[in-house]
Amino acid sequence: MVTRIYIDTSIVGGYFDDDFSNDTKALFKRLENNEIIFVISSVLKQELQKAPVNVQKLLGQYSSSSFEYVELTKEGIELANK
């Protein structure tokens, strides 16, 4: 079974950040090697629209089969607000 990892905007942006790029690029290498699947949400998609262009385009370099998409639900919003 392939490991699923939920990622947020800080992971995507960390790919280009000098302080975090080594670890983040290693994580993306695991994605390229089909060792993991990134779980992404509608929140990530919304936040990426405000990010620099290189950050916006990063996930598009990978196959859609590398991702599992989860919708934001009412329950999820309530949990986040607590």
HUDA-V225659 format. One record per backbone hydrogen bond with DSSP energy under -1.0 kcal/mol. CO is the residue of the C=O (numbers start at 1). NH is the residue of the N-H. If there is no record, write none. Layout:
co/nh
CO/NH
CO/NH
This chain:
co/nh
3/37
5/39
8/11
8/12
9/13
10/14
13/16
17/20
17/21
20/24
21/25
22/26
23/27
24/28
25/29
26/30
27/31
28/32
29/33
30/35
31/34
35/3
37/5
38/68
39/7
40/70
41/45
42/46
43/47
44/48
47/50
48/51
52/56
53/57
58/61
59/62
63/66
64/67
66/38
68/40
73/77
74/78
75/79
76/80
77/81
